[in-house]
Amino acid sequence: MKISPGKLAGMKAVSDGRGAIAAAAMDQRGSLKKALAKEKGGDVSDAMMEEFKSAVTEVLTSHASAILLDPQWGLPASKKRAEDAGLLLAYEESGYDNTQPGRLPGLLPGWSVRRLKEEGANCIKILLYYTPFEADDVNRQKHAFIERIGDECRANDIPFFLEPVGYDPAGGDEKGPDYAKTKPDVVKQSMAEFTQDRYGVDVMKVEVPVNMKCVEGAASFTGTAAYSRAEALDHFRAAAVVATKPFIYLSAGVSNAEFTEALEFAAESGVKFSGVLCGRATWKEGIPVYAKQGIGAFRAWLEGEGVENIGNVNERIKAASPWFAAYGAASADALA
């Protein structure tokens, strides 16, 4: 197995010395602006969004192999990352098209893979709301959309990270116990679909295949069981076995304690995950600090609790396998 020089360079830039991806995520846009406005009790300016992202980047990239940012408010922050931290840039518009059913995606106007690469991106990331249980005509559009992005990344010789986020097409609560029973199939089938070569995806940024709040016996369990501990471990294995490309886990807005427990389950299950791209589980509890007390208090919070949170995650990804192992290689250079 060989990969192209640009893709190899990009993968090396965002992984650590042993080939694990220990990346921080700070590309939240609409959800972050709403959360800040709620805590502040008023409007949130572009300058505040940039300041928040810059503080997170400056403090946390000393403890991360890379940072994921957006070109809307994240470019000033990208210049403040640690010298050895790689850069992923988001290419999709925040949210989805809510004028029609199917959560159809869109790309940021005025941007292309070439332009993101010119801004210093080592890798390109796309978030796609996806479920195999959606109408066929909707998923055909999404499959073609990802094929086009894959081709654009191939043409610009840069790695493509795809983040499929599951949902209930009937409008149910994705955080509830009913969806928890469907979630393992959504994650597994998404991984099987998008690790096909036709899509050109280099790394899958995937959800944990279970809702930890619904795992009987887990510390995160909240009282309504969807699976036993043994069944949850089997769901981790079942999702991993269908993937033909490296995959990493996203935190999906859960608490630091819940996400780190999920990573412990991944390690216990023996799956060969290649790291994390973790955002809100690291910094979201600092949102009210910034909104109510300002940048000085927020930086102090990041340097304390924020660093502790990312340290908790880094401790759990000692169990991760290097990304190049998914290609059967003993080192990244063996793929050159």
C-alpha positions, 0 to 999 in steps of 0.5 A: 500500500502506498499513499501520495506524497501530499497525503502522507505529509498531511497525515504526518503533520496532524499525528504525533510521533507514534502515529496517533492522532491526538487532535483538538477540535475548535471548528464549532460555529452556530452552536458555539455562538448560541451557547456564548450568547445564552451565557452572555445574555446578548449578541456575540461579535465576530471578534469574540468568536475569534478571541475564544477560538484563539485562546483555545488554540493557543493553550491546548495545542501544546497538548495536541497533535493538531487543531481543527478550525473553520475558515470563518472565525478560526484563521487568526487562531490558526496562526497561534497554534503550537509550532509542531501542531498540524492544522485541519480546516472545515469545508462544510457550512455549519448546520444543514439545509433546513428548508427541505428534509434529509439534512442535506449538506453545503460547502462554505461559499468562497472556499475550495480545497485549494484555497483551504490548503493555501491557508495552511491546512494540512488536512480537509474535514467535512461533517455530514449528517448521515444515516443509512435509514434515510430515503434513498434519493437523499443518500444518493445526493450525499454519496455523490457530494462526498465523492466530489469532495474526495476527488477535489482532495485527490486533485489537491493531494491533501488528506480528507477527514470525513465526520458522519454524524447520525440522526433519526430521519423520523425526528426522534431524539438522538440523545435518547434511549430509543435512538441508542438502540439504532445508533450502533447500526448507524455508525457501523453502516456509515463506516462500511459505506464511506471507507470504500475507495470511491469516496477518497476518504483518508480518515473517518472521524466517527461517533462512539457506536453506543450511547454511554448513558445507556450502557448498563453498569457504566459510570455514565449510565443514567438509568435506562439500559439499551445494552449490557456492558458486554453488548456495548463492547461488541458494538465497538468491535462490530463497527471497527471490523467493517472499516478499511481506513483509519478511524478516530473518535469524536466527542459529540458534545458529551462531558469529559468524564463520559468521553474518556469512559467511552475511550476506555471501552474502546481500549477494552474492546481491542479495536484499532482506533487511531486517536481522537478529534475532541472538542467540547469534551475539553473546553465547553465548560469554559463557555460561561467563564468566557461569556461572564468573566472575559478572556483573562478568566477563560485563559486561566480556566483553559490553563487549569481545567482545559489542560486537565481535560485534554490530559485525561483524553491523551491518557486514554489514547495511549491505547490507540494504534498508529494510523498507518497500521490500518494500511498494514504498514510498520511506519508512515515512511513505509507508505511513501 
